[in-house]
Amino acid sequence: MGRGCSWCVAVLAGLTAVSSSAGPASAHEAKADASLSKIGPAPEFSLTTQENVRLSLRNLRGRVVVVTFIYTSCADTCPLLTAKLASLQVKLGADFGPHVFFVSISTDPERDTPEVLTRYARTYGAKPAGWAFLTGTPAEILDVEKKYGVFARKNPRGDVDHTFLTSLIDRDGVLRVQYLGARFDPDELLGDLKKLMGETTAR
């Protein structure tokens, strides 16, 4: 089982790696913010989608991006997080895909092949036009985890204990807010997405 909360303390230290110039990033758990601060440039990545094609964060410039970390054999928190995103997919309506894009990165790349991720995506009704499930080599995944301040460890049973961190990236590729844990209010996240969609992009 993924027990994200057991790693919540450790993630706060790792978040400083997101942007050395911006200082420590602040994750929050369902707290209303008057505005969304700019944490710093979102760390780049290039991984393999469930459709077995490479996708880079820079390819998504111009859209608001939600980045999460899950693995498909998780029996508790990952399904909760993915189900929340699936509900937001519906609420976003026509904005989903053209204006908002979800990225779910596997913390278990050895087992989560593109084929496995495709089945997982179908289980939650994920629309590929706006939602990519990503995998890669263990080294690639570890690199992205470190950049985003996510700690992951496979236990002797083969389950992956990892932090649950949901990052919101604006249309200019700037990291704006991070939700720590999986029990946040999806309506708050939806409100943050609408704020970011309403902003004017940098010229």
C-alpha positions in Angstrom: 0.0 0.0 0.0 1.1 3.6 -0.6 1.3 5.3 2.8 1.9 8.9 1.6 1.3 10.5 5.0 4.3 8.7 6.6 6.5 10.8 4.3 4.8 14.1 4.7 7.5 15.6 7.0 10.3 14.6 4.8 8.9 16.3 1.7 9.2 19.7 3.2 13.0 19.5 3.1 13.0 18.1 -0.4 10.9 20.9 -1.8 13.8 23.3 -1.5 15.3 21.5 -4.5 12.4 22.7 -6.7 13.9 26.1 -7.2 17.1 27.2 -5.5 16.4 30.8 -6.4 12.9 30.9 -5.2 13.6 29.4 -1.7 11.6 26.7 0.0 8.3 25.9 -1.6 5.3 25.7 0.6 2.9 22.8 0.3 -0.6 23.2 1.8 -3.5 21.1 2.7 -6.8 22.5 1.7 -6.3 26.1 2.9 -7.8 29.0 1.1 -5.2 31.3 -0.4 -6.1 34.8 -1.5 -3.6 34.5 -4.4 -1.2 31.9 -5.7 2.5 32.8 -5.3 5.1 31.9 -7.8 7.4 29.3 -6.3 9.8 29.1 -9.3 10.3 27.4 -12.6 8.7 24.0 -12.6 11.4 21.2 -13.0 11.4 19.8 -16.5 10.9 16.2 -17.3 10.6 13.9 -20.4 8.9 10.6 -19.8 6.9 7.9 -21.6 3.1 8.1 -21.8 0.5 5.3 -21.6 0.5 5.6 -25.4 4.2 4.8 -25.5 5.3 8.2 -26.8 7.6 10.7 -25.1 6.1 13.7 -23.4 8.0 16.6 -22.0 6.7 19.3 -19.6 7.8 21.9 -22.2 5.3 20.3 -24.6 2.5 21.4 -22.3 3.4 25.1 -22.2 0.3 27.2 -22.7 -1.8 24.9 -20.5 -2.2 24.7 -16.7 -0.7 21.4 -15.6 -1.4 19.3 -12.6 1.4 16.8 -11.7 0.8 13.9 -9.3 2.7 10.8 -8.4 0.9 7.4 -8.1 1.4 3.7 -8.9 -1.2 1.4 -10.3 -1.0 -1.5 -7.8 -1.5 0.8 -4.9 -4.6 -0.3 -2.9 -5.5 2.8 -0.9 -4.4 6.4 -1.4 -3.5 6.4 -5.1 -7.0 5.3 -6.1 -8.4 8.1 -3.9 -6.2 10.7 -5.6 -6.8 9.4 -9.1 -10.6 9.3 -8.5 -10.5 13.0 -7.3 -8.7 14.0 -10.5 -11.3 12.0 -12.5 -14.1 14.0 -10.9 -12.2 17.2 -11.7 -11.9 16.1 -15.3 -15.7 16.1 -15.5 -16.1 19.4 -13.8 -13.6 21.1 -16.0 -15.7 20.3 -19.1 -14.5 21.8 -22.3 -11.4 23.3 -20.5 -10.0 19.8 -19.9 -7.4 19.1 -22.5 -7.1 22.4 -24.3 -6.5 24.5 -21.2 -5.8 22.1 -18.3 -3.7 18.9 -18.5 -3.2 16.2 -15.9 0.1 14.3 -15.5 0.3 11.2 -13.2 3.8 9.9 -12.8 4.4 6.3 -11.7 6.6 5.7 -8.7 6.9 2.0 -9.8 8.3 2.1 -13.3 9.4 -1.5 -13.3 5.8 -2.7 -13.1 4.0 0.3 -14.6 4.6 -0.2 -18.3 2.6 1.8 -20.9 0.3 -1.2 -21.3 -0.4 -1.3 -17.6 -0.9 2.4 -17.4 -3.4 2.3 -20.3 -5.5 -0.2 -18.4 -5.3 1.9 -15.3 -6.3 5.1 -17.2 -9.3 3.3 -18.7 -10.5 2.2 -15.3 -10.8 5.9 -14.3 -12.2 7.1 -17.6 -9.1 9.3 -18.2 -9.3 11.1 -21.5 -5.8 10.9 -23.2 -6.3 14.3 -24.8 -6.0 15.8 -21.3 -4.4 13.2 -19.0 -1.1 11.4 -19.4 0.1 8.6 -17.2 3.9 8.6 -17.4 6.6 6.0 -16.8 10.3 5.7 -17.6 13.5 4.1 -16.5 14.0 3.8 -12.8 16.8 6.5 -13.2 14.4 8.9 -15.0 11.7 8.5 -12.4 14.1 8.9 -9.5 15.4 12.1 -11.1 11.9 13.6 -11.4 11.0 12.5 -7.9 14.0 14.3 -6.5 13.3 17.5 -8.5 9.7 17.7 -7.2 10.6 16.7 -3.6 8.9 13.3 -3.7 10.4 10.5 -1.7 9.6 6.9 -2.7 10.8 3.6 -1.4 9.7 0.1 -2.3 9.1 -2.1 0.7 9.8 -5.9 1.0 6.3 -6.7 -0.1 6.8 -4.8 -3.3 4.5 -1.9 -2.4 5.8 1.7 -2.8 5.7 4.1 0.2 5.8 7.6 -1.2 4.9 11.2 -0.6 1.7 12.4 -2.1 2.3 15.8 -3.7 0.1 17.5 -6.2 1.8 20.3 -8.1 0.0 23.1 -10.1 2.0 24.6 -12.9 0.8 27.7 -14.7 0.8 28.2 -18.5 4.2 29.8 -18.4 5.8 26.7 -16.8 6.0 28.3 -13.3 5.3 26.2 -10.2 2.5 27.9 -8.3 1.1 25.7 -5.5 1.5 22.2 -4.1 -1.1 20.1 -2.2 0.4 17.8 0.4 -1.4 14.5 0.9 -4.5 13.1 -0.9 -7.3 14.3 1.3 -7.5 17.9 0.0 -10.7 19.4 -1.1 -11.0 18.9 -4.9 -13.2 22.0 -5.2 -10.3 24.1 -3.8 -8.0 22.6 -6.4 -10.6 23.4 -9.0 -10.7 27.0 -7.8 -6.9 27.2 -8.1 -7.1 25.9 -11.6 -9.6 28.5 -12.6 -7.4 31.2 -11.1 -4.5 30.1 -13.2 -6.6 29.7 -16.3 -7.7 33.3 -15.9 -4.2 34.8 -15.6 -2.6 36.5 -18.6 0.5 34.6 -19.8 3.9 36.3 -19.8 5.0 37.8 -23.0 
